[in-house]
């Protein structure tokens, strides 16, 4: 059974743009992240990114996870593991 899903990108047919309203901004961020994490795209990008690019991206994602998820949510939603 697959643990990860990227269904939003497959069904979303709304506007993609930033700065219009909160809902469109949220949907655009999800759209971009799901497009960004595509295996074929990442196979190309990861080889072209500098060490600084990789560090900046990792640190931003880690910061956002730490800021917005409890430890239990981090384990359950991000790591996909049971956590007491």
mmCIF file of the N, C-alpha and C atoms, coordinates in Angstrom:
data_MODEL
# 
_entry.id   MODEL 
# 
loop_
_atom_site.group_PDB 
_atom_site.id 
_atom_site.type_symbol 
_atom_site.label_atom_id 
_atom_site.label_alt_id 
_atom_site.label_comp_id 
_atom_site.label_asym_id 
_atom_site.label_entity_id 
_atom_site.label_seq_id 
_atom_site.pdbx_PDB_ins_code 
_atom_site.Cartn_x 
_atom_site.Cartn_y 
_atom_site.Cartn_z 
_atom_site.occupancy 
_atom_site.B_iso_or_equiv 
_atom_site.pdbx_formal_charge 
_atom_site.auth_seq_id 
_atom_site.auth_comp_id 
_atom_site.auth_asym_id 
_atom_site.auth_atom_id 
_atom_site.pdbx_PDB_model_num 
ATOM 1   N N  . UNK A 1 1  ? 0.838  -1.184 0.000   1.00 0.00 ? 1  UNK A N  1 
ATOM 2   C CA . UNK A 1 1  ? 0.000  0.000  0.000   1.00 0.00 ? 1  UNK A CA 1 
ATOM 3   C C  . UNK A 1 1  ? 0.886  1.252  0.000   1.00 0.00 ? 1  UNK A C  1 
ATOM 4   N N  . UNK A 1 2  ? 0.570  2.192  -0.855  1.00 0.00 ? 2  UNK A N  1 
ATOM 5   C CA . UNK A 1 2  ? 1.326  3.429  -0.944  1.00 0.00 ? 2  UNK A CA 1 
ATOM 6   C C  . UNK A 1 2  ? 1.075  4.295  0.284   1.00 0.00 ? 2  UNK A C  1 
ATOM 7   N N  . UNK A 1 3  ? 2.147  4.896  0.794   1.00 0.00 ? 3  UNK A N  1 
ATOM 8   C CA . UNK A 1 3  ? 2.006  5.774  1.951   1.00 0.00 ? 3  UNK A CA 1 
ATOM 9   C C  . UNK A 1 3  ? 1.854  7.232  1.549   1.00 0.00 ? 3  UNK A C  1 
ATOM 10  N N  . UNK A 1 4  ? 2.325  7.595  0.378   1.00 0.00 ? 4  UNK A N  1 
ATOM 11  C CA . UNK A 1 4  ? 2.310  8.989  -0.048  1.00 0.00 ? 4  UNK A CA 1 
ATOM 12  C C  . UNK A 1 4  ? 1.303  9.192  -1.166  1.00 0.00 ? 4  UNK A C  1 
ATOM 13  N N  . UNK A 1 5  ? 0.744  10.384 -1.208  1.00 0.00 ? 5  UNK A N  1 
ATOM 14  C CA . UNK A 1 5  ? -0.207 10.705 -2.269  1.00 0.00 ? 5  UNK A CA 1 
ATOM 15  C C  . UNK A 1 5  ? 0.069  12.110 -2.790  1.00 0.00 ? 5  UNK A C  1 
ATOM 16  N N  . UNK A 1 6  ? -0.210 12.271 -4.031  1.00 0.00 ? 6  UNK A N  1 
ATOM 17  C CA . UNK A 1 6  ? -0.122 13.584 -4.678  1.00 0.00 ? 6  UNK A CA 1 
ATOM 18  C C  . UNK A 1 6  ? -1.340 13.744 -5.587  1.00 0.00 ? 6  UNK A C  1 
ATOM 19  N N  . UNK A 1 7  ? -2.503 13.602 -5.010  1.00 0.00 ? 7  UNK A N  1 
ATOM 20  C CA . UNK A 1 7  ? -3.731 13.627 -5.787  1.00 0.00 ? 7  UNK A CA 1 
ATOM 21  C C  . UNK A 1 7  ? -4.185 15.033 -6.140  1.00 0.00 ? 7  UNK A C  1 
ATOM 22  N N  . UNK A 1 8  ? -3.847 16.002 -5.304  1.00 0.00 ? 8  UNK A N  1 
ATOM 23  C CA . UNK A 1 8  ? -4.300 17.377 -5.535  1.00 0.00 ? 8  UNK A CA 1 
ATOM 24  C C  . UNK A 1 8  ? -3.926 17.846 -6.942  1.00 0.00 ? 8  UNK A C  1 
ATOM 25  N N  . UNK A 1 9  ? -2.682 17.609 -7.311  1.00 0.00 ? 9  UNK A N  1 
ATOM 26  C CA . UNK A 1 9  ? -2.187 18.072 -8.599  1.00 0.00 ? 9  UNK A CA 1 
ATOM 27  C C  . UNK A 1 9  ? -2.938 17.429 -9.764  1.00 0.00 ? 9  UNK A C  1 
ATOM 28  N N  . UNK A 1 10 ? -3.453 16.231 -9.552  1.00 0.00 ? 10 UNK A N  1 
ATOM 29  C CA . UNK A 1 10 ? -4.161 15.510 -10.605 1.00 0.00 ? 10 UNK A CA 1 
ATOM 30  C C  . UNK A 1 10 ? -5.589 15.999 -10.806 1.00 0.00 ? 10 UNK A C  1 
ATOM 31  N N  . UNK A 1 11 ? -6.178 16.593 -9.771  1.00 0.00 ? 11 UNK A N  1 
ATOM 32  C CA . UNK A 1 11 ? -7.591 16.985 -9.874  1.00 0.00 ? 11 UNK A CA 1 
ATOM 33  C C  . UNK A 1 11 ? -7.824 18.497 -9.837  1.00 0.00 ? 11 UNK A C  1 
ATOM 34  N N  . UNK A 1 12 ? -6.837 19.268 -9.386  1.00 0.00 ? 12 UNK A N  1 
ATOM 35  C CA . UNK A 1 12 ? -7.028 20.712 -9.241  1.00 0.00 ? 12 UNK A CA 1 
ATOM 36  C C  . UNK A 1 12 ? -7.154 21.370 -10.607 1.00 0.00 ? 12 UNK A C  1 
ATOM 37  N N  . UNK A 1 13 ? -8.202 22.160 -10.779 1.00 0.00 ? 13 UNK A N  1 
ATOM 38  C CA . UNK A 1 13 ? -8.385 22.872 -12.043 1.00 0.00 ? 13 UNK A CA 1 
ATOM 39  C C  . UNK A 1 13 ? -8.623 24.364 -11.817 1.00 0.00 ? 13 UNK A C  1 
ATOM 40  N N  . UNK A 1 14 ? -8.245 24.829 -10.634 1.00 0.00 ? 14 UNK A N  1 
ATOM 41  C CA . UNK A 1 14 ? -8.411 26.240 -10.304 1.00 0.00 ? 14 UNK A CA 1 
ATOM 42  C C  . UNK A 1 14 ? -7.245 27.076 -10.783 1.00 0.00 ? 14 UNK A C  1 
ATOM 43  N N  . UNK A 1 15 ? -7.287 28.325 -10.418 1.00 0.00 ? 15 UNK A N  1 
ATOM 44  C CA . UNK A 1 15 ? -6.256 29.277 -10.813 1.00 0.00 ? 15 UNK A CA 1 
ATOM 45  C C  . UNK A 1 15 ? -4.945 28.970 -10.077 1.00 0.00 ? 15 UNK A C  1 
ATOM 46  N N  . UNK A 1 16 ? -3.846 29.100 -10.794 1.00 0.00 ? 16 UNK A N  1 
ATOM 47  C CA . UNK A 1 16 ? -2.520 28.975 -10.209 1.00 0.00 ? 16 UNK A CA 1 
ATOM 48  C C  . UNK A 1 16 ? -1.867 30.345 -10.299 1.00 0.00 ? 16 UNK A C  1 
ATOM 49  N N  . UNK A 1 17 ? -1.672 30.957 -9.161  1.00 0.00 ? 17 UNK A N  1 
ATOM 50  C CA . UNK A 1 17 ? -1.084 32.286 -9.094  1.00 0.00 ? 17 UNK A CA 1 
ATOM 51  C C  . UNK A 1 17 ? -0.981 32.693 -7.647  1.00 0.00 ? 17 UNK A C  1 
ATOM 52  N N  . UNK A 1 18 ? -0.166 33.664 -7.381  1.00 0.00 ? 18 UNK A N  1 
ATOM 53  C CA . UNK A 1 18 ? 0.063  34.051 -5.990  1.00 0.00 ? 18 UNK A CA 1 
ATOM 54  C C  . UNK A 1 18 ? -0.266 35.512 -5.789  1.00 0.00 ? 18 UNK A C  1 
ATOM 55  N N  . UNK A 1 19 ? -0.925 35.813 -4.663  1.00 0.00 ? 19 UNK A N  1 
ATOM 56  C CA . UNK A 1 19 ? -1.233 37.186 -4.311  1.00 0.00 ? 19 UNK A CA 1 
ATOM 57  C C  . UNK A 1 19 ? -2.665 37.601 -4.589  1.00 0.00 ? 19 UNK A C  1 
ATOM 58  N N  . UNK A 1 20 ? -3.479 36.700 -5.089  1.00 0.00 ? 20 UNK A N  1 
ATOM 59  C CA . UNK A 1 20 ? -4.876 37.028 -5.391  1.00 0.00 ? 20 UNK A CA 1 
ATOM 60  C C  . UNK A 1 20 ? -5.734 36.978 -4.136  1.00 0.00 ? 20 UNK A C  1 
ATOM 61  N N  . UNK A 1 21 ? -5.721 35.829 -3.454  1.00 0.00 ? 21 UNK A N  1 
ATOM 62  C CA . UNK A 1 21 ? -6.417 35.666 -2.177  1.00 0.00 ? 21 UNK A CA 1 
ATOM 63  C C  . UNK A 1 21 ? -5.802 34.475 -1.448  1.00 0.00 ? 21 UNK A C  1 
ATOM 64  N N  . UNK A 1 22 ? -6.145 34.306 -0.193  1.00 0.00 ? 22 UNK A N  1 
ATOM 65  C CA . UNK A 1 22 ? -5.536 33.261 0.642   1.00 0.00 ? 22 UNK A CA 1 
ATOM 66  C C  . UNK A 1 22 ? -5.778 31.871 0.057   1.00 0.00 ? 22 UNK A C  1 
ATOM 67  N N  . UNK A 1 23 ? -7.000 31.568 -0.344  1.00 0.00 ? 23 UNK A N  1 
ATOM 68  C CA . UNK A 1 23 ? -7.313 30.241 -0.865  1.00 0.00 ? 23 UNK A CA 1 
ATOM 69  C C  . UNK A 1 23 ? -6.502 29.926 -2.124  1.00 0.00 ? 23 UNK A C  1 
ATOM 70  N N  . UNK A 1 24 ? -6.414 30.865 -3.033  1.00 0.00 ? 24 UNK A N  1 
ATOM 71  C CA . UNK A 1 24 ? -5.629 30.660 -4.251  1.00 0.00 ? 24 UNK A CA 1 
ATOM 72  C C  . UNK A 1 24 ? -4.148 30.514 -3.907  1.00 0.00 ? 24 UNK A C  1 
ATOM 73  N N  . UNK A 1 25 ? -3.660 31.317 -2.958  1.00 0.00 ? 25 UNK A N  1 
ATOM 74  C CA . UNK A 1 25 ? -2.263 31.190 -2.511  1.00 0.00 ? 25 UNK A CA 1 
ATOM 75  C C  . UNK A 1 25 ? -1.995 29.793 -1.952  1.00 0.00 ? 25 UNK A C  1 
ATOM 76  N N  . UNK A 1 26 ? -2.891 29.307 -1.083  1.00 0.00 ? 26 UNK A N  1 
ATOM 77  C CA . UNK A 1 26 ? -2.723 27.968 -0.502  1.00 0.00 ? 26 UNK A CA 1 
ATOM 78  C C  . UNK A 1 26 ? -2.709 26.906 -1.596  1.00 0.00 ? 26 UNK A C  1 
ATOM 79  N N  . UNK A 1 27 ? -3.670 26.975 -2.505  1.00 0.00 ? 27 UNK A N  1 
ATOM 80  C CA . UNK A 1 27 ? -3.753 25.997 -3.588  1.00 0.00 ? 27 UNK A CA 1 
ATOM 81  C C  . UNK A 1 27 ? -2.528 26.066 -4.498  1.00 0.00 ? 27 UNK A C  1 
ATOM 82  N N  . UNK A 1 28 ? -2.032 27.254 -4.740  1.00 0.00 ? 28 UNK A N  1 
ATOM 83  C CA . UNK A 1 28 ? -0.852 27.427 -5.585  1.00 0.00 ? 28 UNK A CA 1 
ATOM 84  C C  . UNK A 1 28 ? 0.382  26.820 -4.937  1.00 0.00 ? 28 UNK A C  1 
ATOM 85  N N  . UNK A 1 29 ? 0.528  26.999 -3.627  1.00 0.00 ? 29 UNK A N  1 
ATOM 86  C CA . UNK A 1 29 ? 1.668  26.415 -2.929  1.00 0.00 ? 29 UNK A CA 1 
ATOM 87  C C  . UNK A 1 29 ? 1.604  24.884 -3.006  1.00 0.00 ? 29 UNK A C  1 
ATOM 88  N N  . UNK A 1 30 ? 0.437  24.310 -2.767  1.00 0.00 ? 30 UNK A N  1 
ATOM 89  C CA . UNK A 1 30 ? 0.293  22.853 -2.870  1.00 0.00 ? 30 UNK A CA 1 
ATOM 90  C C  . UNK A 1 30 ? 0.591  22.399 -4.297  1.00 0.00 ? 30 UNK A C  1 
ATOM 91  N N  . UNK A 1 31 ? 0.054  23.099 -5.275  1.00 0.00 ? 31 UNK A N  1 
ATOM 92  C CA . UNK A 1 31 ? 0.284  22.789 -6.688  1.00 0.00 ? 31 UNK A CA 1 
ATOM 93  C C  . UNK A 1 31 ? 1.774  22.803 -7.007  1.00 0.00 ? 31 UNK A C  1 
ATOM 94  N N  . UNK A 1 32 ? 2.458  23.857 -6.618  1.00 0.00 ? 32 UNK A N  1 
ATOM 95  C CA . UNK A 1 32 ? 3.899  23.974 -6.881  1.00 0.00 ? 32 UNK A CA 1 
ATOM 96  C C  . UNK A 1 32 ? 4.701  22.885 -6.170  1.00 0.00 ? 32 UNK A C  1 
ATOM 97  N N  . UNK A 1 33 ? 4.379  22.628 -4.899  1.00 0.00 ? 33 UNK A N  1 
ATOM 98  C CA . UNK A 1 33 ? 5.121  21.606 -4.153  1.00 0.00 ? 33 UNK A CA 1 
ATOM 99  C C  . UNK A 1 33 ? 4.931  20.223 -4.763  1.00 0.00 ? 33 UNK A C  1 
ATOM 100 N N  . UNK A 1 34 ? 3.709  19.909 -5.180  1.00 0.00 ? 34 UNK A N  1 
ATOM 101 C CA . UNK A 1 34 ? 3.489  18.603 -5.782  1.00 0.00 ? 34 UNK A CA 1 
ATOM 102 C C  . UNK A 1 34 ? 4.145  18.502 -7.158  1.00 0.00 ? 34 UNK A C  1 
ATOM 103 N N  . UNK A 1 35 ? 4.129  19.558 -7.928  1.00 0.00 ? 35 UNK A N  1 
ATOM 104 C CA . UNK A 1 35 ? 4.854  19.562 -9.202  1.00 0.00 ? 35 UNK A CA 1 
ATOM 105 C C  . UNK A 1 35 ? 6.356  19.470 -8.952  1.00 0.00 ? 35 UNK A C  1 
ATOM 106 N N  . UNK A 1 36 ? 6.843  20.209 -7.971  1.00 0.00 ? 36 UNK A N  1 
ATOM 107 C CA . UNK A 1 36 ? 8.263  20.252 -7.641  1.00 0.00 ? 36 UNK A CA 1 
ATOM 108 C C  . UNK A 1 36 ? 8.785  18.889 -7.217  1.00 0.00 ? 36 UNK A C  1 
ATOM 109 N N  . UNK A 1 37 ? 7.978  18.136 -6.475  1.00 0.00 ? 37 UNK A N  1 
ATOM 110 C CA . UNK A 1 37 ? 8.434  16.857 -5.939  1.00 0.00 ? 37 UNK A CA 1 
ATOM 111 C C  . UNK A 1 37 ? 8.295  15.697 -6.923  1.00 0.00 ? 37 UNK A C  1 
ATOM 112 N N  . UNK A 1 38 ? 7.882  15.965 -8.125  1.00 0.00 ? 38 UNK A N  1 
ATOM 113 C CA . UNK A 1 38 ? 7.786  14.925 -9.147  1.00 0.00 ? 38 UNK A CA 1 
ATOM 114 C C  . UNK A 1 38 ? 9.144  14.233 -9.320  1.00 0.00 ? 38 UNK A C  1 
ATOM 115 N N  . UNK A 1 39 ? 9.141  12.919 -9.352  1.00 0.00 ? 39 UNK A N  1 
ATOM 116 C CA . UNK A 1 39 ? 10.393 12.153 -9.407  1.00 0.00 ? 39 UNK A CA 1 
ATOM 117 C C  . UNK A 1 39 ? 11.267 12.528 -10.601 1.00 0.00 ? 39 UNK A C  1 
ATOM 118 N N  . UNK A 1 40 ? 10.682 12.688 -11.767 1.00 0.00 ? 40 UNK A N  1 
ATOM 119 C CA . UNK A 1 40 ? 11.502 13.014 -12.950 1.00 0.00 ? 40 UNK A CA 1 
ATOM 120 C C  . UNK A 1 40 ? 12.095 14.413 -12.857 1.00 0.00 ? 40 UNK A C  1 
ATOM 121 N N  . UNK A 1 41 ? 11.315 15.363 -12.363 1.00 0.00 ? 41 UNK A N  1 
ATOM 122 C CA . UNK A 1 41 ? 11.835 16.716 -12.198 1.00 0.00 ? 41 UNK A CA 1 
ATOM 123 C C  . UNK A 1 41 ? 12.952 16.736 -11.162 1.00 0.00 ? 41 UNK A C  1 
ATOM 124 N N  . UNK A 1 42 ? 12.737 16.073 -10.036 1.00 0.00 ? 42 UNK A N  1 
ATOM 125 C CA . UNK A 1 42 ? 13.745 16.074 -8.975  1.00 0.00 ? 42 UNK A CA 1 
ATOM 126 C C  . UNK A 1 42 ? 15.024 15.364 -9.400  1.00 0.00 ? 42 UNK A C  1 
ATOM 127 N N  . UNK A 1 43 ? 14.913 14.366 -10.260 1.00 0.00 ? 43 UNK A N  1 
ATOM 128 C CA . UNK A 1 43 ? 16.110 13.685 -10.753 1.00 0.00 ? 43 UNK A CA 1 
ATOM 129 C C  . UNK A 1 43 ? 17.022 14.659 -11.487 1.00 0.00 ? 43 UNK A C  1 
ATOM 130 N N  . UNK A 1 44 ? 16.440 15.631 -12.180 1.00 0.00 ? 44 UNK A N  1 
ATOM 131 C CA . UNK A 1 44 ? 17.217 16.653 -12.888 1.00 0.00 ? 44 UNK A CA 1 
ATOM 132 C C  . UNK A 1 44 ? 17.670 17.747 -11.928 1.00 0.00 ? 44 UNK A C  1 
ATOM 133 N N  . UNK A 1 45 ? 16.730 18.286 -11.142 1.00 0.00 ? 45 UNK A N  1 
ATOM 134 C CA . UNK A 1 45 ? 17.043 19.422 -10.273 1.00 0.00 ? 45 UNK A CA 1 
ATOM 135 C C  . UNK A 1 45 ? 18.082 19.112 -9.207  1.00 0.00 ? 45 UNK A C  1 
ATOM 136 N N  . UNK A 1 46 ? 17.984 17.945 -8.579  1.00 0.00 ? 46 UNK A N  1 
ATOM 137 C CA . UNK A 1 46 ? 18.892 17.659 -7.462  1.00 0.00 ? 46 UNK A CA 1 
ATOM 138 C C  . UNK A 1 46 ? 20.345 17.634 -7.900  1.00 0.00 ? 46 UNK A C  1 
ATOM 139 N N  . UNK A 1 47 ? 20.597 17.283 -9.128  1.00 0.00 ? 47 UNK A N  1 
ATOM 140 C CA . UNK A 1 47 ? 21.969 17.261 -9.641  1.00 0.00 ? 47 UNK A CA 1 
ATOM 141 C C  . UNK A 1 47 ? 22.460 18.668 -9.988  1.00 0.00 ? 47 UNK A C  1 
ATOM 142 N N  . UNK A 1 48 ? 21.545 19.578 -10.250 1.00 0.00 ? 48 UNK A N  1 
ATOM 143 C CA . UNK A 1 48 ? 21.901 20.941 -10.642 1.00 0.00 ? 48 UNK A CA 1 
ATOM 144 C C  . UNK A 1 48 ? 21.936 21.922 -9.479  1.00 0.00 ? 48 UNK A C  1 
ATOM 145 N N  . UNK A 1 49 ? 21.293 21.552 -8.382  1.00 0.00 ? 49 UNK A N  1 
ATOM 146 C CA . UNK A 1 49 ? 21.263 22.433 -7.225  1.00 0.00 ? 49 UNK A CA 1 
ATOM 147 C C  . UNK A 1 49 ? 22.631 22.460 -6.553  1.00 0.00 ? 49 UNK A C  1 
ATOM 148 N N  . UNK A 1 50 ? 23.014 23.641 -6.100  1.00 0.00 ? 50 UNK A N  1 
ATOM 149 C CA . UNK A 1 50 ? 24.272 23.778 -5.369  1.00 0.00 ? 50 UNK A CA 1 
ATOM 150 C C  . UNK A 1 50 ? 24.097 23.223 -3.960  1.00 0.00 ? 50 UNK A C  1 
ATOM 151 N N  . UNK A 1 51 ? 25.212 23.051 -3.262  1.00 0.00 ? 51 UNK A N  1 
ATOM 152 C CA . UNK A 1 51 ? 25.133 22.637 -1.862  1.00 0.00 ? 51 UNK A CA 1 
ATOM 153 C C  . UNK A 1 51 ? 24.329 23.652 -1.065  1.00 0.00 ? 51 UNK A C  1 
ATOM 154 N N  . UNK A 1 52 ? 24.499 24.914 -1.388  1.00 0.00 ? 52 UNK A N  1 
ATOM 155 C CA . UNK A 1 52 ? 23.763 25.979 -0.695  1.00 0.00 ? 52 UNK A CA 1 
ATOM 156 C C  . UNK A 1 52 ? 22.271 25.884 -0.985  1.00 0.00 ? 52 UNK A C  1 
ATOM 157 N N  . UNK A 1 53 ? 21.897 25.580 -2.239  1.00 0.00 ? 53 UNK A N  1 
ATOM 158 C CA . UNK A 1 53 ? 20.488 25.401 -2.595  1.00 0.00 ? 53 UNK A CA 1 
ATOM 159 C C  . UNK A 1 53 ? 19.875 24.258 -1.792  1.00 0.00 ? 53 UNK A C  1 
ATOM 160 N N  . UNK A 1 54 ? 20.581 23.135 -1.751  1.00 0.00 ? 54 UNK A N  1 
ATOM 161 C CA . UNK A 1 54 ? 20.087 21.970 -1.019  1.00 0.00 ? 54 UNK A CA 1 
ATOM 162 C C  . UNK A 1 54 ? 19.920 22.289 0.462   1.00 0.00 ? 54 UNK A C  1 
ATOM 163 N N  . UNK A 1 55 ? 20.908 22.961 1.038   1.00 0.00 ? 55 UNK A N  1 
ATOM 164 C CA . UNK A 1 55 ? 20.845 23.318 2.458   1.00 0.00 ? 55 UNK A CA 1 
ATOM 165 C C  . UNK A 1 55 ? 19.690 24.266 2.726   1.00 0.00 ? 55 UNK A C  1 
ATOM 166 N N  . UNK A 1 56 ? 19.531 25.281 1.899   1.00 0.00 ? 56 UNK A N  1 
ATOM 167 C CA . UNK A 1 56 ? 18.457 26.263 2.087   1.00 0.00 ? 56 UNK A CA 1 
ATOM 168 C C  . UNK A 1 56 ? 17.086 25.603 1.999   1.00 0.00 ? 56 UNK A C  1 
ATOM 169 N N  . UNK A 1 57 ? 16.902 24.724 1.026   1.00 0.00 ? 57 UNK A N  1 
ATOM 170 C CA . UNK A 1 57 ? 15.621 24.049 0.868   1.00 0.00 ? 57 UNK A CA 1 
ATOM 171 C C  . UNK A 1 57 ? 15.344 23.130 2.052   1.00 0.00 ? 57 UNK A C  1 
ATOM 172 N N  . UNK A 1 58 ? 16.337 22.350 2.445   1.00 0.00 ? 58 UNK A N  1 
ATOM 173 C CA . UNK A 1 58 ? 16.178 21.451 3.586   1.00 0.00 ? 58 UNK A CA 1 
ATOM 174 C C  . UNK A 1 58 ? 15.862 22.231 4.856   1.00 0.00 ? 58 UNK A C  1 
ATOM 175 N N  . UNK A 1 59 ? 16.582 23.307 5.097   1.00 0.00 ? 59 UNK A N  1 
ATOM 176 C CA . UNK A 1 59 ? 16.363 24.096 6.309   1.00 0.00 ? 59 UNK A CA 1 
ATOM 177 C C  . UNK A 1 59 ? 14.993 24.763 6.320   1.00 0.00 ? 59 UNK A C  1 
ATOM 178 N N  . UNK A 1 60 ? 14.533 25.263 5.169   1.00 0.00 ? 60 UNK A N  1 
ATOM 179 C CA . UNK A 1 60 ? 13.204 25.870 5.100   1.00 0.00 ? 60 UNK A CA 1 
ATOM 180 C C  . UNK A 1 60 ? 12.125 24.833 5.396   1.00 0.00 ? 60 UNK A C  1 
ATOM 181 N N  . UNK A 1 61 ? 12.215 23.680 4.755   1.00 0.00 ? 61 UNK A N  1 
ATOM 182 C CA . UNK A 1 61 ? 11.217 22.642 4.989   1.00 0.00 ? 61 UNK A CA 1 
ATOM 183 C C  . UNK A 1 61 ? 11.230 22.170 6.438   1.00 0.00 ? 61 UNK A C  1 
ATOM 184 N N  . UNK A 1 62 ? 12.417 21.979 6.993   1.00 0.00 ? 62 UNK A N  1 
ATOM 185 C CA . UNK A 1 62 ? 12.529 21.561 8.393   1.00 0.00 ? 62 UNK A CA 1 
ATOM 186 C C  . UNK A 1 62 ? 11.941 22.598 9.332   1.00 0.00 ? 62 UNK A C  1 
ATOM 187 N N  . UNK A 1 63 ? 12.220 23.861 9.076   1.00 0.00 ? 63 UNK A N  1 
ATOM 188 C CA . UNK A 1 63 ? 11.674 24.944 9.889   1.00 0.00 ? 63 UNK A CA 1 
ATOM 189 C C  . UNK A 1 63 ? 10.148 24.945 9.857   1.00 0.00 ? 63 UNK A C  1 
ATOM 190 N N  . UNK A 1 64 ? 9.566  24.819 8.680   1.00 0.00 ? 64 UNK A N  1 
ATOM 191 C CA . UNK A 1 64 ? 8.113  24.829 8.551   1.00 0.00 ? 64 UNK A CA 1 
ATOM 192 C C  . UNK A 1 64 ? 7.477  23.627 9.240   1.00 0.00 ? 64 UNK A C  1 
ATOM 193 N N  . UNK A 1 65 ? 8.084  22.459 9.095   1.00 0.00 ? 65 UNK A N  1 
ATOM 194 C CA . UNK A 1 65 ? 7.559  21.276 9.779   1.00 0.00 ? 65 UNK A CA 1 
ATOM 195 C C  . UNK A 1 65 ? 7.606  21.464 11.291  1.00 0.00 ? 65 UNK A C  1 
ATOM 196 N N  . UNK A 1 66 ? 8.730  21.937 11.792  1.00 0.00 ? 66 UNK A N  1 
ATOM 197 C CA . UNK A 1 66 ? 8.899  22.137 13.235  1.00 0.00 ? 66 UNK A CA 1 
ATOM 198 C C  . UNK A 1 66 ? 7.939  23.207 13.765  1.00 0.00 ? 66 UNK A C  1 
ATOM 199 N N  . UNK A 1 67 ? 7.733  24.249 12.990  1.00 0.00 ? 67 UNK A N  1 
ATOM 200 C CA . UNK A 1 67 ? 6.891  25.371 13.416  1.00 0.00 ? 67 UNK A CA 1 
ATOM 201 C C  . UNK A 1 67 ? 5.399  25.015 13.444  1.00 0.00 ? 67 UNK A C  1 
ATOM 202 N N  . UNK A 1 68 ? 4.962  24.189 12.509  1.00 0.00 ? 68 UNK A N  1 
ATOM 203 C CA . UNK A 1 68 ? 3.526  24.000 12.320  1.00 0.00 ? 68 UNK A CA 1 
ATOM 204 C C  . UNK A 1 68 ? 2.986  22.623 12.692  1.00 0.00 ? 68 UNK A C  1 
ATOM 205 N N  . UNK A 1 69 ? 3.867  21.678 13.038  1.00 0.00 ? 69 UNK A N  1 
ATOM 206 C CA . UNK A 1 69 ? 3.395  20.350 13.414  1.00 0.00 ? 69 UNK A CA 1 
ATOM 207 C C  . UNK A 1 69 ? 3.837  20.013 14.835  1.00 0.00 ? 69 UNK A C  1 
ATOM 208 N N  . UNK A 1 70 ? 2.951  19.329 15.554  1.00 0.00 ? 70 UNK A N  1 
ATOM 209 C CA . UNK A 1 70 ? 3.368  18.770 16.833  1.00 0.00 ? 70 UNK A CA 1 
ATOM 210 C C  . UNK A 1 70 ? 4.291  17.586 16.533  1.00 0.00 ? 70 UNK A C  1 
ATOM 211 N N  . UNK A 1 71 ? 4.950  17.094 17.560  1.00 0.00 ? 71 UNK A N  1 
ATOM 212 C CA . UNK A 1 71 ? 5.824  15.933 17.360  1.00 0.00 ? 71 UNK A CA 1 
ATOM 213 C C  . UNK A 1 71 ? 5.024  14.739 16.857  1.00 0.00 ? 71 UNK A C  1 
ATOM 214 N N  . UNK A 1 72 ? 3.837  14.536 17.416  1.00 0.00 ? 72 UNK A N  1 
ATOM 215 C CA . UNK A 1 72 ? 2.988  13.424 16.977  1.00 0.00 ? 72 UNK A CA 1 
ATOM 216 C C  . UNK A 1 72 ? 2.567  13.589 15.524  1.00 0.00 ? 72 UNK A C  1 
ATOM 217 N N  . UNK A 1 73 ? 2.183  14.800 15.125  1.00 0.00 ? 73 UNK A N  1 
ATOM 218 C CA . UNK A 1 73 ? 1.807  15.044 13.730  1.00 0.00 ? 73 UNK A CA 1 
ATOM 219 C C  . UNK A 1 73 ? 2.985  14.835 12.796  1.00 0.00 ? 73 UNK A C  1 
ATOM 220 N N  . UNK A 1 74 ? 4.167  15.267 13.220  1.00 0.00 ? 74 UNK A N  1 
ATOM 221 C CA . UNK A 1 74 ? 5.374  15.077 12.415  1.00 0.00 ? 74 UNK A CA 1 
ATOM 222 C C  . UNK A 1 74 ? 5.602  13.591 12.121  1.00 0.00 ? 74 UNK A C  1 
ATOM 223 N N  . UNK A 1 75 ? 5.499  12.773 13.154  1.00 0.00 ? 75 UNK A N  1 
ATOM 224 C CA . UNK A 1 75 ? 5.719  11.336 12.972  1.00 0.00 ? 75 UNK A CA 1 
ATOM 225 C C  . UNK A 1 75 ? 4.609  10.699 12.146  1.00 0.00 ? 75 UNK A C  1 
ATOM 226 N N  . UNK A 1 76 ? 3.382  11.082 12.417  1.00 0.00 ? 76 UNK A N  1 
ATOM 227 C CA . UNK A 1 76 ? 2.245  10.468 11.729  1.00 0.00 ? 76 UNK A CA 1 
ATOM 228 C C  . UNK A 1 76 ? 2.098  10.972 10.299  1.00 0.00 ? 76 UNK A C  1 
ATOM 229 N N  . UNK A 1 77 ? 2.166  12.278 10.089  1.00 0.00 ? 77 UNK A N  1 
ATOM 230 C CA . UNK A 1 77 ? 1.873  12.858 8.779   1.00 0.00 ? 77 UNK A CA 1 
ATOM 231 C C  . UNK A 1 77 ? 3.089  12.942 7.853   1.00 0.00 ? 77 UNK A C  1 
ATOM 232 N N  . UNK A 1 78 ? 4.245  13.268 8.409   1.00 0.00 ? 78 UNK A N  1 
ATOM 233 C CA . UNK A 1 78 ? 5.437  13.427 7.577   1.00 0.00 ? 78 UNK A CA 1 
ATOM 234 C C  . UNK A 1 78 ? 6.244  12.129 7.462   1.00 0.00 ? 78 UNK A C  1 
ATOM 235 N N  . UNK A 1 79 ? 6.545  11.531 8.602   1.00 0.00 ? 79 UNK A N  1 
ATOM 236 C CA . UNK A 1 79 ? 7.347  10.299 8.585   1.00 0.00 ? 79 UNK A CA 1 
ATOM 237 C C  . UNK A 1 79 ? 6.505  9.063  8.274   1.00 0.00 ? 79 UNK A C  1 
ATOM 238 N N  . UNK A 1 80 ? 5.193  9.179  8.391   1.00 0.00 ? 80 UNK A N  1 
ATOM 239 C CA . UNK A 1 80 ? 4.263  8.076  8.120   1.00 0.00 ? 80 UNK A CA 1 
ATOM 240 C C  . UNK A 1 80 ? 4.526  6.889  9.046   1.00 0.00 ? 80 UNK A C  1 
ATOM 241 N N  . UNK A 1 81 ? 4.712  7.192  10.315  1.00 0.00 ? 81 UNK A N  1 
ATOM 242 C CA . UNK A 1 81 ? 4.951  6.135  11.287  1.00 0.00 ? 81 UNK A CA 1 
ATOM 243 C C  . UNK A 1 81 ? 4.090  6.372  12.509  1.00 0.00 ? 81 UNK A C  1 
ATOM 244 N N  . UNK A 1 82 ? 3.819  5.300  13.216  1.00 0.00 ? 82 UNK A N  1 
ATOM 245 C CA . UNK A 1 82 ? 3.087  5.411  14.467  1.00 0.00 ? 82 UNK A CA 1 
ATOM 246 C C  . UNK A 1 82 ? 3.978  6.019  15.511  1.00 0.00 ? 82 UNK A C  1 
ATOM 247 N N  . UNK A 1 83 ? 3.409  6.878  16.319  1.00 0.00 ? 83 UNK A N  1 
ATOM 248 C CA . UNK A 1 83 ? 4.178  7.523  17.384  1.00 0.00 ? 83 UNK A CA 1 
ATOM 249 C C  . UNK A 1 83 ? 3.265  7.646  18.594  1.00 0.00 ? 83 UNK A C  1 
ATOM 250 N N  . UNK A 1 84 ? 3.733  7.145  19.741  1.00 0.00 ? 84 UNK A N  1 
ATOM 251 C CA . UNK A 1 84 ? 2.874  7.185  20.949  1.00 0.00 ? 84 UNK A CA 1 
ATOM 252 C C  . UNK A 1 84 ? 2.482  8.584  21.360  1.00 0.00 ? 84 UNK A C  1 
# 
